[in-house]
Amino acid sequence: MDDNLLRIFIAATTFAILIQAGILIGLYLAVRKSTARLEALAEEVKSRVLPTMDTVQTFLVETRPKMDAISTNVLESSTLVRNQLARFDATLTDTLDRARLQIIRADELLNRTMDKVEETSEVVHKTVISPLRQLNGLMTAISTGVEVFLGQKRRQPKNGRGVEQDEMFI
């Protein structure tokens, strides 16, 4: 039985090796077929992309100096704009400071003028209007006294209080 068993194991091993060899041959053929497809695809890519790459490279070589000039111009322009904005900011700040100072001065002038007008009004009131009222009162008293002394009938005021309204207003 040992001999039969050994033959069965050898046959099974041979069968397994043949199956593995078949699988390996199938893998080889599949890889070879895939490699052929990939090589064809690589050739197609080369034939289409390489001319495009050459065109792109030529374009980049030709436009590089222009791009360098553009970037230099943009850099110089941004520097000029930044300097002009700084000058404009300084000018605007100076103008605003001066305007603020002038507004303060105008406000002070207006306040002083209003104070002078009030002082002048008070002085005019004290020196002109008050003496005129006093003089008016004195004249009314004298005329009333003279009327009473001369015996004339006393005037009847229009508003009923003793002094006509128009006489009080100057």
C-alpha positions in Angstrom: 0.0 0.0 0.0 2.8 2.2 0.5 3.7 1.9 -3.1 0.2 2.8 -4.3 0.0 5.7 -1.9 3.3 7.0 -3.2 2.1 6.7 -6.8 -1.1 8.6 -5.9 0.9 11.4 -4.3 3.3 11.6 -7.2 0.3 11.7 -9.6 -1.4 14.5 -7.6 1.9 16.4 -7.4 2.4 16.1 -11.1 -1.2 17.2 -11.8 -0.7 20.2 -9.5 2.6 21.1 -11.2 0.9 20.9 -14.6 -1.9 23.1 -13.4 0.6 25.6 -12.1 2.6 25.5 -15.4 -0.7 26.2 -17.3 -1.5 29.1 -15.0 2.0 30.5 -15.5 1.8 30.1 -19.3 -1.6 31.9 -19.2 -0.2 34.7 -17.1 2.8 35.0 -19.5 0.5 35.2 -22.5 -1.8 37.8 -20.7 1.2 39.9 -19.7 2.7 39.7 -23.2 -0.6 40.8 -24.7 -0.9 43.7 -22.2 2.7 44.7 -22.8 2.0 44.8 -26.6 -1.1 47.0 -25.9 0.9 49.3 -23.6 3.7 49.6 -26.1 1.2 50.5 -28.8 -0.5 53.0 -26.4 3.0 54.5 -25.5 3.8 54.9 -29.2 0.5 56.6 -29.8 1.1 58.9 -26.8 4.6 59.7 -28.1 3.3 60.5 -31.5 0.7 62.8 -30.2 2.2 64.3 -27.0 5.8 64.8 -28.1 5.0 67.3 -30.9 2.7 69.1 -28.5 5.5 69.1 -25.9 7.9 70.5 -28.4 5.4 73.2 -29.3 4.9 74.1 -25.7 8.6 74.1 -25.0 9.2 76.4 -28.0 6.3 78.6 -26.9 7.8 78.9 -23.4 11.3 79.6 -24.7 9.9 82.3 -27.0 7.6 83.9 -24.4 9.9 83.8 -21.4 11.6 87.1 -22.2 8.2 88.7 -22.7 7.0 87.3 -19.4 10.1 88.6 -17.7 9.5 92.0 -19.2 5.9 92.0 -18.1 6.7 90.9 -14.5 9.4 93.6 -14.4 6.9 96.2 -15.6 4.3 95.1 -13.1 6.8 95.3 -10.3 7.9 98.8 -11.3 4.3 99.9 -11.7 3.3 98.6 -8.3 6.3 100.4 -6.8 5.3 103.7 -8.5 1.7 103.3 -7.4 2.7 102.6 -3.9 4.9 105.7 -3.8 2.2 107.8 -5.3 -0.3 106.5 -2.8 2.1 107.3 0.0 2.5 110.9 -1.3 -1.3 111.3 -1.8 -1.8 110.0 1.8 0.7 112.5 3.1 -0.9 115.4 1.1 -4.4 114.4 2.2 -3.3 114.1 5.9 -1.7 117.6 5.7 -4.7 119.1 4.0 -7.1 117.6 6.6 -4.8 118.9 9.4 -4.8 122.4 7.9 -8.6 122.3 7.4 -9.1 121.2 11.0 -6.9 124.0 12.2 -8.8 126.6 10.1 -12.1 125.3 11.4 -10.8 125.6 14.9 -9.6 129.2 14.2 -13.0 130.1 12.5 -14.8 128.7 15.5 -12.7 130.7 17.9 -13.2 133.8 15.8 -17.0 133.3 15.7 -17.1 132.7 19.5 -15.1 135.9 20.1 -17.3 137.8 17.7 -20.5 136.6 19.5 -19.0 137.5 22.8 -18.2 141.0 21.6 -21.7 141.4 20.2 -23.2 140.3 23.6 -20.9 142.7 25.4 -21.8 145.5 23.0 -25.5 144.7 23.4 -25.1 144.9 27.2 -23.2 148.1 27.1 -25.7 149.7 24.7 -28.5 148.5 27.0 -26.8 149.9 30.1 -25.6 153.2 28.5 -28.5 154.0 26.1 -31.7 152.2 26.7 -31.7 152.3 30.6 -31.1 156.1 30.6 -33.7 156.6 27.9 -36.3 154.7 30.0 -35.4 156.6 33.0 -35.6 159.9 31.1 -39.0 158.7 29.6 -40.2 158.0 33.1 -39.0 161.4 34.3 -40.6 163.2 31.4 -43.9 161.4 32.0 -43.7 162.3 35.7 -43.0 166.0 34.9 -45.8 166.2 32.3 -48.2 164.6 34.7 -47.1 167.0 37.4 -47.4 170.0 35.1 -50.9 168.8 34.0 -52.0 168.4 37.6 -50.4 171.8 38.5 -52.1 173.6 35.7 -55.3 171.9 36.5 -55.9 170.2 33.2 -57.9 167.0 33.1 -55.7 163.9 33.3 -55.4 161.9 30.1 -57.0 158.6 30.1 -54.7 155.9 28.8 -55.9 153.6 26.0 -55.0 150.4 27.8 -56.5 151.4 31.1 -53.4 151.2 33.2 -52.1 154.7 33.4 -49.4 154.7 30.8 -50.0 154.3 27.1 -48.5 151.2 25.7 -46.7 153.0 22.9 -44.9 155.3 25.4 -43.2 152.3 27.1 -41.7 150.9 24.0 -38.7 152.7 22.5 
